[in-house]
Amino acid sequence: MSSEGVFVEGAPDDNHPEVRQLTRSQRRVLGVLVEKAFTTPDYYPLTLKALTSGCNQKSNRDPISNYTEDAVAETCDALREMGLIAVVHTESGRTERYRHYMRKRFTFSEPQLAIITELLLRGRQQLGELRSRASRMVPIQNMEQLRSELGGLLEQGFIQASGQLERRGVEVDHTFYLPNEGRELAAMPEEAAPATTAPAPATQPATQPATQPAAAPTPPAAAATAPLPPDVSERLASIERLCEELRREKLSMAEEIETINTRLEELASSVDDLRRDLGA
């Protein structure tokens, strides 16, 4: 397929089977391509050098990897055969570039694509973390929207959850793992029901010494769940808001650093291409 001097090699067609499993390197390469398409569109599609650097970057990746360009190129070949990515050849015929075809192979909404991408890059996460990180790519306004998008992915079987999405502390993860990886999320334990205290006997047992001191009375259950004073609640809410702002600032700084690194890599690649063209 060509347009304005650009040829795309390996574009998907209807003959490619459904994809439900990916190796670790395939998940990383595919996640990087989608992430960079969202966050650094001016430098997308990616050269092999930029793609390798994106796979090995220290921020927004878990686990940290150290792939070689040869290993990334081999992974790209496998993803091309699956119809998930393609090679873009420009009219100049210089460096090959890679692009993804996730939108053609899956029916994800844009927020769902960002969510899947974040899970491919970092694995299991709690909902608050996932929303902050996926919002780097596509705005997710609130937790209600996140749960709605996750619900659609859950129904299609592309994610798994450790419990009901409305529960506090629930974790979610993608389901593209290989069978031998064993990454199923364990269900969260159900909240324990309040224990009932057995009624005290009406009379003291005859074998108990008369001088034995009486047991201390059990404090009422209401005392353990007494509401916090208003000033303490306000302070906690203020601290939570501050922590959320700091997390967002950290994510924003990490994104800026990624953008700078990508631009430097692209500049270095362009210089290398220019040297080859000039015979230097």
Backbone as JSON, one array per atom type, in Angstrom:
{
  "sequence": "MSSEGVFVEGAPDDNHPEVRQLTRSQRRVLGVLVEKAFTTPDYYPLTLKALTSGCNQKSNRDPISNYTEDAVAETCDALREMGLIAVVHTESGRTERYRHYMRKRFTFSEPQLAIITELLLRGRQQLGELRSRASRMVPIQNMEQLRSELGGLLEQGFIQASGQLERRGVEVDHTFYLPNEGRELAAMPEEAAPATTAPAPATQPATQPATQPAAAPTPPAAAATAPLPPDVSERLASIERLCEELRREKLSMAEEIETINTRLEELASSVDDLRRDLGA",
  "N": [[0.84, -1.19, 0.0], [0.65, 2.18, -0.92], [1.17, 5.7, -0.63], [1.61, 8.97, -1.52], [4.4, 8.61, -1.88], [4.98, 6.83, 0.15], [5.4, 3.57, 1.29], [3.79, 0.86, 2.73], [4.63, -2.02, 4.29], [3.37, -5.17, 4.99], [0.79, -4.65, 5.92], [-2.27, -5.34, 7.67], [-4.73, -7.9, 6.86], [-7.86, -9.58, 6.18], [-7.2, -12.2, 6.6], [-5.69, -12.74, 8.79], [-5.49, -14.44, 11.89], [-7.35, -14.19, 15.03], [-5.81, -12.5, 17.74], [-4.75, -13.47, 20.86], [-2.75, -14.07, 22.58], [0.52, -13.1, 23.52], [4.08, -12.91, 23.41], [6.5, -11.89, 25.93], [8.34, -10.02, 24.86], [6.97, -9.27, 22.55], [4.7, -8.03, 23.62], [5.91, -5.84, 24.82], [7.12, -4.43, 22.64], [4.87, -3.87, 21.02], [3.33, -2.37, 22.83], [5.0, -0.12, 23.17], [4.99, 1.01, 20.59], [2.3, 1.81, 20.3], [2.06, 3.56, 22.47], [3.96, 5.6, 21.84], [2.86, 6.53, 19.49], [0.67, 7.86, 20.48], [1.84, 9.73, 22.34], [4.12, 10.98, 21.2], [3.59, 11.96, 18.45], [4.82, 13.34, 16.33], [7.18, 12.02, 15.85], [6.59, 9.56, 15.01], [5.79, 7.07, 12.59], [8.18, 4.77, 14.22], [11.74, 4.5, 14.15], [13.97, 1.65, 14.11], [15.95, 2.0, 16.0], [14.85, 3.98, 17.71], [12.61, 2.61, 18.58], [13.75, 0.45, 19.96], [15.04, 1.86, 22.02], [12.78, 2.9, 23.28], [11.64, 0.55, 24.24], [13.47, -0.13, 26.21], [13.52, 1.96, 28.02], [13.67, 3.65, 31.21], [11.52, 4.7, 32.62], [7.98, 4.28, 33.18], [7.88, 1.56, 32.59], [7.7, -1.91, 33.28], [8.74, -5.13, 33.7], [12.02, -3.52, 33.82], [13.88, -3.59, 30.83], [16.43, -4.88, 28.57], [16.73, -4.97, 25.7], [18.27, -5.86, 22.59], [18.88, -4.3, 19.38], [18.72, -6.19, 17.36], [17.17, -8.19, 18.56], [14.76, -6.81, 18.93], [14.11, -6.28, 16.27], [13.68, -8.89, 15.36], [11.44, -9.54, 16.89], [9.65, -7.69, 15.84], [9.33, -8.73, 13.27], [7.88, -11.03, 13.83], [5.52, -9.9, 14.85], [4.63, -8.58, 12.6], [3.91, -10.73, 10.95], [1.69, -11.49, 12.32], [-0.01, -9.49, 11.73], [-0.12, -7.22, 13.28], [1.66, -5.1, 13.31], [3.46, -2.99, 10.97], [5.91, -2.33, 8.4], [7.15, 0.79, 7.42], [8.12, 2.29, 4.49], [9.78, 5.04, 3.28], [9.84, 7.49, 0.61], [12.44, 8.29, 0.21], [13.84, 6.05, 0.81], [15.43, 5.48, 2.96], [15.92, 4.98, 6.33], [14.05, 2.31, 7.7], [10.8, 2.33, 9.16], [8.52, 1.66, 11.87], [5.09, 0.9, 12.46], [1.99, 0.54, 14.29], [-0.97, -1.58, 14.12], [-3.18, -1.74, 15.77], [-5.72, -0.61, 15.95], [-7.0, -1.56, 13.71], [-7.04, -4.29, 14.11], [-8.41, -4.74, 16.46], [-11.4, -3.87, 18.28], [-11.23, -1.69, 20.01], [-12.1, 1.18, 21.96], [-10.73, 4.53, 22.01], [-9.9, 5.29, 24.7], [-9.86, 2.66, 25.77], [-7.85, 1.48, 24.23], [-5.64, 2.94, 25.13], [-5.65, 2.09, 27.79], [-5.17, -0.71, 27.55], [-2.65, -0.55, 26.38], [-1.12, 0.62, 28.44], [-1.28, -1.42, 30.35], [0.04, -3.45, 28.97], [2.61, -2.44, 29.03], [3.26, -2.2, 31.74], [1.95, -4.11, 33.28], [-0.05, -5.56, 35.96], [-2.16, -3.35, 37.79], [-3.52, -0.99, 40.15], [-6.68, 0.75, 40.05], [-6.58, 3.58, 40.32], [-3.88, 4.19, 39.77], [-3.74, 3.23, 37.16], [-5.54, 4.87, 35.78], [-4.29, 7.41, 35.97], [-1.9, 6.94, 34.57], [-2.73, 5.99, 32.03], [-4.04, 8.23, 31.17], [-2.09, 9.84, 30.17], [-2.02, 9.32, 27.53], [-4.67, 9.24, 26.46], [-7.36, 11.28, 27.44], [-8.96, 10.44, 30.45], [-11.64, 11.05, 32.19], [-12.7, 10.58, 34.8], [-13.11, 8.22, 37.55], [-15.41, 6.8, 37.1], [-15.7, 6.76, 34.3], [-13.39, 5.31, 33.7], [-13.99, 2.8, 34.89], [-16.18, 2.09, 33.33], [-15.01, 1.78, 30.77], [-13.23, -0.29, 31.38], [-15.05, -2.25, 32.05], [-16.14, -2.93, 29.54], [-13.85, -4.04, 28.32], [-13.45, -6.17, 30.02], [-15.71, -7.76, 29.57], [-15.16, -8.6, 26.98], [-13.01, -10.18, 27.44], [-10.39, -9.29, 27.46], [-9.09, -8.22, 29.61], [-8.37, -8.9, 33.08], [-9.56, -9.04, 36.47], [-9.06, -8.57, 39.99], [-11.27, -8.54, 41.55], [-14.57, -7.16, 42.08], [-15.03, -4.24, 40.08], [-15.83, -2.0, 41.42], [-14.83, -2.17, 43.93], [-12.62, -1.15, 46.55], [-9.14, -0.95, 46.1], [-8.96, -2.93, 44.17], [-7.29, -4.77, 41.58], [-6.24, -4.72, 38.15], [-5.41, -6.39, 35.07], [-3.94, -7.23, 31.86], [-4.85, -9.88, 29.52], [-3.15, -11.12, 27.75], [-1.14, -12.9, 28.24], [1.07, -15.74, 27.9], [0.2, -19.25, 28.18], [1.97, -20.61, 29.94], [2.9, -18.66, 31.61], [1.31, -18.04, 33.77], [-0.22, -15.81, 34.96], [-2.63, -15.21, 36.22], [-4.94, -13.22, 38.02], [-5.32, -13.29, 41.5], [-8.3, -13.66, 43.36], [-9.64, -11.07, 45.38], [-9.86, -11.24, 48.96], [-13.03, -11.71, 50.51], [-14.8, -9.19, 52.31], [-14.63, -9.43, 55.75], [-17.29, -10.57, 57.78], [-18.85, -8.86, 60.54], [-17.86, -10.01, 63.7], [-19.78, -11.95, 65.97], [-20.5, -11.7, 69.38], [-20.54, -14.15, 71.82], [-23.19, -14.7, 74.14], [-22.82, -13.89, 77.62], [-22.5, -16.28, 80.27], [-25.24, -16.94, 82.51], [-24.74, -17.54, 85.18], [-21.86, -17.89, 87.28], [-19.42, -20.38, 86.67], [-19.19, -23.26, 88.82], [-16.67, -24.25, 89.32], [-14.93, -22.18, 89.11], [-12.67, -20.08, 90.79], [-13.7, -18.03, 93.51], [-12.3, -15.73, 93.92], [-11.31, -14.88, 91.51], [-10.56, -12.27, 89.25], [-12.95, -10.32, 87.47], [-13.47, -10.44, 83.92], [-12.25, -7.92, 81.7], [-14.49, -5.54, 80.35], [-15.67, -5.79, 77.0], [-14.84, -3.37, 74.59], [-17.28, -1.27, 73.02], [-18.37, -1.95, 69.64], [-18.87, 0.23, 68.1], [-17.05, 2.15, 68.82], [-14.72, 1.55, 67.48], [-15.26, 2.23, 64.91], [-15.8, 4.89, 64.88], [-16.59, 8.09, 63.51], [-14.16, 10.26, 61.98], [-12.94, 13.34, 63.33], [-14.08, 16.48, 61.92], [-11.97, 18.27, 61.17], [-9.75, 16.57, 60.94], [-10.56, 14.85, 58.88], [-10.7, 16.68, 56.75], [-8.01, 17.38, 56.54], [-6.88, 14.91, 55.78], [-8.15, 14.56, 53.3], [-7.05, 16.73, 51.96], [-4.36, 15.98, 51.89], [-4.52, 13.69, 50.3], [-5.34, 14.85, 47.88], [-3.08, 16.4, 47.33], [-1.14, 14.38, 47.02], [-2.11, 13.15, 44.73], [-1.81, 15.22, 42.87], [0.98, 15.42, 42.88], [1.66, 12.92, 41.85], [0.65, 13.17, 39.27], [2.25, 15.28, 38.31], [4.7, 14.01, 38.35], [4.31, 12.01, 36.42], [3.92, 13.66, 34.22], [6.44, 14.91, 34.0], [7.99, 12.65, 33.45], [6.98, 11.98, 30.98], [7.78, 14.2, 29.47], [10.54, 13.86, 29.56], [10.75, 11.45, 28.16], [9.91, 12.33, 25.66], [11.97, 14.12, 24.97], [14.13, 12.32, 24.9], [13.33, 10.68, 22.79], [13.34, 12.5, 20.66], [16.05, 13.13, 20.56], [17.06, 10.63, 19.84], [15.89, 10.32, 17.32], [17.07, 12.44, 16.0], [19.76, 11.66, 16.06], [19.54, 9.36, 14.49], [18.79, 10.52, 12.05], [21.08, 11.99, 11.47], [22.9, 9.9, 11.12], [21.8, 8.72, 8.85], [22.15, 10.81, 7.02], [24.93, 10.95, 6.89], [25.49, 8.48, 5.71], [24.31, 8.9, 3.22], [25.93, 10.89, 2.22], [28.23, 9.57, 2.01], [30.02, 9.56, 4.08]],
  "CA": [[0.0, 0.0, 0.0], [1.49, 3.36, -1.01], [0.48, 6.99, -0.7], [2.53, 10.1, -1.43], [5.78, 8.16, -1.74], [5.16, 6.0, 1.32], [4.97, 2.19, 1.08], [3.62, 0.13, 3.98], [4.83, -3.46, 4.07], [2.84, -6.01, 6.06], [-0.49, -4.18, 6.43], [-3.12, -6.48, 7.98], [-5.9, -8.19, 6.04], [-8.85, -10.41, 6.88], [-6.71, -13.56, 6.75], [-4.95, -12.91, 10.04], [-6.33, -14.95, 12.97], [-7.47, -13.36, 16.22], [-4.65, -12.55, 18.63], [-5.1, -13.48, 22.28], [-1.54, -14.34, 23.36], [1.73, -12.45, 23.03], [5.26, -13.11, 24.25], [6.87, -10.7, 26.69], [8.94, -9.02, 23.97], [5.92, -8.78, 21.66], [3.88, -7.09, 24.39], [6.67, -4.61, 25.05], [7.27, -3.72, 21.37], [3.56, -3.37, 20.61], [2.96, -1.31, 23.75], [5.79, 1.07, 22.88], [4.52, 1.62, 19.34], [1.03, 2.5, 20.54], [2.33, 4.68, 23.39], [4.64, 6.69, 21.15], [1.91, 7.11, 18.53], [-0.14, 8.79, 21.25], [2.55, 10.77, 23.08], [5.09, 11.69, 20.36], [3.15, 11.69, 17.07], [5.74, 13.93, 15.34], [8.31, 11.12, 15.62], [5.99, 8.25, 14.74], [6.32, 5.75, 13.0], [9.47, 4.75, 14.89], [12.87, 3.75, 13.61], [14.33, 0.51, 14.96], [16.73, 2.52, 17.13], [13.94, 4.64, 18.64], [11.75, 1.57, 19.16], [14.55, -0.27, 20.95], [15.2, 2.74, 23.17], [11.5, 2.95, 23.98], [11.46, -0.7, 24.98], [14.41, -0.22, 27.33], [13.55, 3.16, 28.85], [13.55, 3.35, 32.65], [10.24, 5.16, 33.16], [6.75, 3.7, 32.64], [8.1, 0.19, 32.13], [7.89, -2.91, 34.32], [10.06, -4.88, 34.25], [13.0, -2.84, 32.97], [14.47, -4.57, 29.91], [17.67, -4.49, 27.89], [16.67, -5.62, 24.4], [19.15, -5.39, 21.53], [18.15, -3.96, 18.16], [18.45, -7.44, 16.63], [16.05, -8.86, 19.21], [13.56, -6.04, 18.63], [13.8, -6.51, 14.86], [13.1, -10.24, 15.26], [10.08, -9.45, 17.45], [8.84, -6.95, 14.86], [9.01, -9.66, 12.18], [6.8, -11.9, 14.31], [4.3, -9.09, 14.95], [4.19, -8.32, 11.23], [3.24, -11.93, 10.49], [0.4, -11.53, 13.01], [-0.82, -8.38, 11.26], [-0.24, -6.22, 14.33], [2.48, -3.95, 12.96], [3.92, -2.98, 9.57], [7.1, -1.53, 8.12], [6.88, 1.93, 6.55], [9.25, 2.7, 3.67], [9.58, 6.36, 2.71], [10.3, 7.66, -0.77], [13.9, 8.42, 0.21], [14.43, 4.72, 0.91], [16.46, 5.42, 4.0], [15.64, 4.12, 7.47], [12.71, 1.75, 7.85], [10.08, 2.71, 10.37], [7.49, 0.7, 12.26], [3.84, 1.42, 12.97], [1.08, -0.51, 14.77], [-2.3, -1.68, 13.51], [-4.09, -2.18, 16.82], [-7.09, -0.15, 15.69], [-7.57, -2.4, 12.67], [-7.18, -5.67, 14.57], [-9.29, -4.81, 17.63], [-12.48, -2.87, 18.29], [-11.08, -0.89, 21.21], [-12.24, 2.63, 21.94], [-9.43, 5.17, 22.27], [-9.48, 5.05, 26.09], [-9.54, 1.25, 25.97], [-6.54, 1.24, 23.63], [-4.65, 3.49, 26.06], [-5.63, 1.22, 28.97], [-4.47, -1.94, 27.18], [-1.24, -0.2, 26.17], [-0.49, 0.8, 29.75], [-1.16, -2.74, 30.97], [1.1, -4.18, 28.26], [3.92, -1.87, 29.39], [3.55, -2.26, 33.17], [1.3, -5.21, 33.97], [-1.16, -5.34, 36.88], [-2.18, -2.05, 38.45], [-4.77, -0.55, 40.75], [-7.42, 1.62, 39.14], [-6.09, 4.96, 40.38], [-2.62, 4.25, 39.03], [-4.02, 2.99, 35.74], [-6.18, 6.06, 35.19], [-3.28, 8.47, 35.85], [-0.92, 6.61, 33.54], [-3.37, 5.93, 30.71], [-4.44, 9.59, 30.79], [-1.0, 10.46, 29.41], [-2.28, 9.07, 26.12], [-6.06, 9.64, 26.15], [-8.0, 11.77, 28.67], [-9.98, 9.65, 31.14], [-12.08, 12.15, 33.04], [-12.94, 10.2, 36.19], [-13.08, 6.78, 37.79], [-16.6, 6.2, 36.5], [-15.38, 6.48, 32.91], [-12.42, 4.21, 33.68], [-14.7, 1.54, 35.17], [-17.01, 1.78, 32.16], [-14.13, 1.24, 29.72], [-12.72, -1.57, 31.86], [-16.15, -3.21, 31.96], [-16.2, -3.42, 28.17], [-12.7, -4.93, 28.09], [-13.66, -7.38, 30.82], [-16.7, -8.57, 28.87], [-14.53, -9.18, 25.81], [-11.97, -11.1, 27.86], [-9.04, -8.75, 27.24], [-8.49, -7.91, 30.91], [-8.82, -9.66, 34.24], [-9.62, -8.21, 37.67], [-8.98, -9.34, 41.23], [-12.55, -8.43, 42.24], [-15.49, -6.22, 41.45], [-14.34, -3.0, 39.76], [-16.23, -0.95, 42.36], [-14.2, -2.39, 45.23], [-11.39, -0.41, 46.82], [-7.92, -1.75, 46.05], [-8.98, -3.96, 43.13], [-6.24, -4.67, 40.56], [-6.59, -5.25, 36.82], [-4.27, -6.73, 34.22], [-4.36, -7.74, 30.55], [-4.91, -11.35, 29.44], [-2.37, -11.56, 26.59], [-0.04, -13.75, 28.68], [1.15, -17.11, 27.42], [-0.32, -20.16, 29.21], [2.97, -21.01, 30.94], [3.3, -17.54, 32.47], [0.53, -18.11, 35.0], [-0.41, -14.48, 35.52], [-4.01, -14.95, 36.61], [-5.07, -12.44, 39.26], [-6.05, -13.95, 42.58], [-9.45, -12.89, 43.82], [-9.47, -10.42, 46.68], [-10.69, -11.87, 49.99], [-14.26, -11.0, 50.83], [-14.75, -8.47, 53.58], [-15.09, -10.28, 56.85], [-18.5, -10.13, 58.46], [-18.56, -8.54, 61.93], [-17.98, -11.16, 64.61], [-20.8, -11.84, 67.01], [-19.99, -12.1, 70.69], [-21.43, -15.09, 72.5], [-23.72, -14.12, 75.38], [-22.16, -14.34, 78.85], [-23.34, -17.2, 81.05], [-26.03, -16.27, 83.55], [-24.11, -17.74, 86.48], [-20.45, -18.22, 87.22], [-19.22, -21.82, 86.87], [-18.87, -23.6, 90.2], [-15.24, -24.56, 89.47], [-14.11, -20.98, 89.03], [-12.44, -19.51, 92.13], [-14.48, -16.83, 93.8], [-11.43, -14.56, 93.97], [-10.81, -14.54, 90.18], [-11.1, -10.99, 88.83], [-13.85, -10.35, 86.32], [-12.84, -10.04, 82.67], [-12.5, -6.52, 81.32], [-15.59, -5.46, 79.38], [-15.29, -5.56, 75.61], [-15.28, -2.04, 74.15], [-18.34, -1.35, 72.0], [-17.86, -1.94, 68.26], [-19.03, 1.56, 67.52], [-15.88, 2.97, 69.1], [-13.68, 1.29, 66.47], [-15.65, 2.83, 63.63], [-16.28, 6.25, 65.11], [-16.15, 8.99, 62.44], [-13.06, 11.17, 62.29], [-13.34, 14.74, 63.48], [-14.09, 17.18, 60.62], [-10.69, 18.85, 60.79], [-8.87, 15.48, 60.52], [-11.03, 14.41, 57.57], [-10.3, 17.68, 55.77], [-6.57, 17.27, 56.34], [-6.63, 13.71, 55.0], [-8.57, 14.83, 51.93], [-6.07, 17.64, 51.38], [-3.15, 15.2, 51.64], [-4.79, 12.84, 49.15], [-5.31, 15.68, 46.67], [-1.69, 16.76, 47.08], [-0.45, 13.2, 46.5], [-2.57, 12.95, 43.36], [-1.16, 16.24, 42.06], [2.39, 15.06, 42.75], [1.75, 11.79, 40.92], [0.43, 13.69, 37.92], [3.44, 16.03, 37.93], [5.77, 13.04, 38.08], [4.01, 11.41, 35.12], [4.15, 14.67, 33.19], [7.88, 15.05, 33.83], [8.49, 11.45, 32.79], [6.59, 12.07, 29.57], [8.64, 15.18, 28.83], [11.86, 13.25, 29.4], [10.63, 10.49, 27.07], [9.85, 13.09, 24.4], [13.32, 14.62, 24.68], [14.96, 11.18, 24.5], [12.92, 10.24, 21.45], [13.82, 13.49, 19.69], [17.5, 12.95, 20.43], [17.3, 9.41, 19.08], [15.53, 10.58, 15.93], [18.1, 13.32, 15.45], [20.95, 10.84, 15.83], [19.26, 8.51, 13.35], [18.82, 11.35, 10.85], [22.49, 12.3, 11.21], [23.51, 8.69, 10.57], [21.31, 8.57, 7.47], [22.78, 11.83, 6.21], [26.32, 10.54, 6.69], [25.53, 7.41, 4.71], [23.98, 9.48, 1.91], [27.08, 11.69, 1.78], [29.39, 8.69, 1.9], [31.0, 9.87, 5.13]],
  "C": [[0.88, 1.24, 0.0], [0.64, 4.59, -1.13], [1.51, 8.08, -0.51], [3.94, 9.64, -1.14], [6.04, 7.32, -0.53], [4.6, 4.61, 1.03], [4.93, 1.49, 2.42], [3.67, -1.35, 3.69], [4.29, -4.24, 5.26], [1.56, -5.49, 6.65], [-1.44, -5.35, 6.63], [-4.24, -6.66, 6.96], [-6.81, -9.12, 6.83], [-8.36, -11.83, 7.12], [-5.98, -13.79, 8.06], [-5.9, -13.4, 11.14], [-6.37, -13.98, 14.15], [-6.27, -13.57, 17.12], [-5.12, -12.46, 20.07], [-3.89, -13.73, 23.17], [-0.35, -13.68, 22.69], [2.88, -12.78, 23.96], [5.59, -11.81, 24.97], [7.45, -9.62, 25.79], [7.9, -8.45, 23.0], [5.02, -7.77, 22.37], [4.61, -5.77, 24.56], [6.77, -3.79, 23.75], [5.94, -3.11, 20.94], [3.11, -2.23, 21.51], [3.71, -0.02, 23.48], [5.3, 1.77, 21.62], [3.22, 2.39, 19.56], [1.25, 3.72, 21.44], [2.94, 5.86, 22.65], [3.75, 7.33, 20.09], [1.01, 8.12, 19.22], [0.67, 9.99, 21.75], [3.55, 11.57, 22.25], [4.75, 11.48, 18.89], [4.09, 12.27, 16.0], [6.89, 13.0, 14.99], [7.84, 9.68, 15.4], [5.61, 8.19, 13.26], [7.77, 5.81, 13.5], [10.52, 3.99, 14.09], [13.18, 2.6, 14.56], [15.1, 1.0, 16.19], [15.81, 3.17, 18.16], [13.03, 3.62, 19.32], [12.5, 0.78, 20.23], [14.75, 0.56, 22.21], [13.91, 2.84, 23.97], [11.22, 1.69, 24.77], [12.29, -0.74, 26.25], [14.4, 1.0, 28.25], [13.2, 2.81, 30.29], [12.21, 3.75, 33.23], [9.08, 4.48, 32.45], [6.94, 2.32, 32.04], [8.28, -0.74, 33.34], [7.68, -4.3, 33.69], [10.93, -4.06, 33.29], [13.7, -3.88, 32.12], [15.75, -4.01, 29.3], [17.74, -5.21, 26.55], [17.71, -5.03, 23.45], [18.3, -5.04, 20.31], [17.82, -5.22, 17.35], [17.24, -8.16, 17.23], [14.74, -8.14, 18.93], [13.14, -6.25, 17.18], [13.17, -7.89, 14.66], [11.67, -10.26, 15.8], [9.15, -8.73, 16.48], [8.43, -7.86, 13.7], [7.84, -10.56, 12.58], [5.47, -11.14, 14.38], [3.75, -8.74, 13.57], [3.43, -9.52, 10.68], [1.85, -12.06, 11.12], [-0.52, -10.39, 12.58], [-1.0, -7.28, 12.28], [0.59, -4.98, 14.08], [2.88, -4.06, 11.48], [5.17, -2.12, 9.48], [6.72, -0.44, 7.13], [8.16, 2.3, 5.82], [8.93, 4.06, 3.07], [10.16, 6.44, 1.32], [11.82, 7.75, -0.85], [14.59, 7.07, 0.31], [15.49, 4.6, 1.97], [16.02, 4.49, 5.13], [14.21, 3.62, 7.46], [12.11, 2.2, 9.17], [8.95, 1.73, 10.62], [6.26, 1.42, 12.81], [2.95, 0.26, 13.41], [-0.24, -0.47, 14.02], [-3.32, -2.19, 14.53], [-5.53, -1.78, 16.53], [-7.77, -1.0, 14.62], [-7.84, -3.82, 13.15], [-8.13, -5.83, 15.74], [-10.33, -3.69, 17.55], [-12.42, -2.0, 19.53], [-11.49, 0.56, 20.95], [-10.87, 3.24, 22.22], [-9.0, 5.04, 23.73], [-9.12, 3.59, 26.36], [-8.18, 0.9, 25.37], [-5.43, 1.77, 24.53], [-4.53, 2.61, 27.3], [-4.86, -0.07, 28.67], [-2.98, -1.68, 27.0], [-0.52, -0.07, 27.5], [-0.31, -0.54, 30.46], [-0.09, -3.58, 30.28], [2.48, -3.72, 28.71], [4.27, -2.08, 30.86], [2.9, -3.42, 33.9], [0.24, -4.74, 34.95], [-1.02, -4.02, 37.62], [-3.52, -1.84, 39.14], [-5.4, 0.52, 39.86], [-6.92, 3.05, 39.15], [-4.8, 5.14, 39.61], [-2.88, 4.14, 37.53], [-4.63, 4.23, 35.09], [-5.15, 7.17, 34.98], [-2.33, 8.19, 34.69], [-1.53, 6.56, 32.15], [-3.79, 7.31, 30.23], [-3.32, 10.36, 30.12], [-1.28, 10.36, 27.92], [-3.65, 9.56, 25.68], [-6.71, 10.13, 27.44], [-9.05, 10.78, 29.18], [-10.45, 10.51, 32.3], [-12.2, 11.78, 34.51], [-12.95, 8.68, 36.31], [-14.3, 6.09, 37.19], [-16.35, 5.85, 35.03], [-14.4, 5.31, 32.81], [-13.12, 2.88, 33.89], [-15.57, 1.13, 33.99], [-16.17, 1.17, 31.04], [-13.58, -0.13, 30.12], [-13.81, -2.64, 31.77], [-16.28, -3.79, 30.57], [-15.06, -4.37, 27.85], [-12.85, -6.24, 28.84], [-14.64, -8.32, 30.14], [-16.1, -9.26, 27.65], [-13.39, -10.14, 26.15], [-10.55, -10.6, 27.66], [-8.35, -8.32, 28.53], [-9.05, -8.86, 31.95], [-8.77, -8.75, 35.45], [-9.61, -9.1, 38.9], [-10.28, -9.28, 42.02], [-13.47, -7.52, 41.47], [-14.8, -4.88, 41.24], [-14.7, -1.88, 40.72], [-15.52, -1.07, 43.7], [-12.9, -1.61, 45.35], [-10.21, -1.37, 46.78], [-7.91, -2.84, 44.99], [-7.88, -3.7, 42.11], [-6.74, -5.27, 39.25], [-5.3, -5.52, 36.05], [-4.81, -7.21, 32.87], [-4.36, -9.26, 30.58], [-4.12, -11.88, 28.25], [-1.2, -12.45, 26.98], [-0.09, -15.12, 28.0], [0.68, -18.05, 28.53], [0.68, -20.5, 30.3], [3.42, -19.87, 31.84], [2.51, -17.49, 33.76], [0.32, -16.78, 35.68], [-1.86, -14.19, 35.88], [-4.05, -14.19, 37.93], [-5.86, -13.23, 40.29], [-7.19, -13.05, 43.05], [-9.16, -12.28, 45.18], [-10.33, -11.13, 47.71], [-11.93, -11.04, 50.26], [-14.11, -10.31, 52.17], [-15.36, -9.33, 54.66], [-16.35, -9.71, 57.48], [-18.17, -9.83, 59.91], [-18.82, -9.74, 62.83], [-19.05, -10.9, 65.64], [-20.24, -12.38, 68.3], [-21.0, -12.99, 71.37], [-21.92, -14.47, 73.79], [-23.02, -14.72, 76.59], [-23.07, -15.27, 79.63], [-24.05, -16.47, 82.18], [-25.39, -16.41, 84.9], [-22.68, -18.14, 86.29], [-20.27, -19.71, 87.44], [-18.76, -22.1, 88.29], [-17.39, -23.83, 90.39], [-14.37, -23.33, 89.45], [-13.92, -20.4, 90.42], [-13.2, -18.22, 92.3], [-13.65, -15.58, 93.74], [-10.95, -14.14, 92.58], [-11.41, -13.22, 89.72], [-11.96, -11.15, 87.59], [-13.11, -9.86, 85.08], [-13.21, -8.61, 82.32], [-13.6, -6.48, 80.27], [-15.06, -5.16, 77.99], [-15.76, -4.19, 75.16], [-16.32, -2.16, 73.06], [-17.75, -1.24, 70.6], [-17.94, -0.57, 67.65], [-17.8, 2.42, 67.73], [-14.81, 2.78, 68.05], [-13.99, 1.95, 65.14], [-16.18, 4.24, 63.8], [-15.76, 7.18, 64.01], [-15.03, 9.91, 62.9], [-13.6, 12.58, 62.49], [-13.25, 15.47, 62.14], [-12.73, 17.71, 60.21], [-9.7, 17.77, 60.31], [-9.27, 14.98, 59.13], [-10.61, 15.38, 56.47], [-8.81, 17.6, 55.48], [-6.22, 16.04, 55.49], [-7.01, 13.92, 53.53], [-7.58, 15.74, 51.22], [-4.78, 16.9, 51.03], [-3.35, 14.31, 50.41], [-4.76, 13.63, 47.85], [-3.88, 16.07, 46.31], [-0.92, 15.59, 46.49], [-0.83, 12.95, 45.05], [-1.92, 13.97, 42.42], [0.31, 15.91, 41.83], [2.58, 13.89, 41.79], [1.59, 12.27, 39.48], [1.65, 14.48, 37.43], [4.58, 15.08, 37.58], [5.55, 12.39, 36.71], [4.27, 12.38, 33.99], [5.63, 14.86, 32.92], [8.48, 13.85, 33.11], [8.17, 11.48, 31.3], [7.48, 13.07, 28.83], [10.03, 14.62, 28.59], [11.84, 12.24, 28.26], [10.63, 11.21, 25.72], [11.22, 13.59, 24.0], [14.21, 13.48, 24.2], [14.63, 10.71, 23.09], [13.43, 11.19, 20.39], [15.32, 13.37, 19.48], [17.82, 11.71, 19.6], [16.98, 9.62, 17.6], [16.57, 11.47, 15.26], [19.36, 12.53, 15.15], [20.75, 9.92, 14.63], [19.32, 9.3, 12.04], [20.25, 11.72, 10.47], [23.19, 11.09, 10.6], [23.09, 8.49, 9.12], [21.99, 9.57, 6.54], [24.24, 11.48, 5.91], [26.43, 9.43, 5.64], [25.25, 7.95, 3.3], [25.17, 10.25, 1.33], [28.33, 10.84, 1.64], [30.44, 8.95, 2.95], [31.31, 8.63, 5.94]]
}
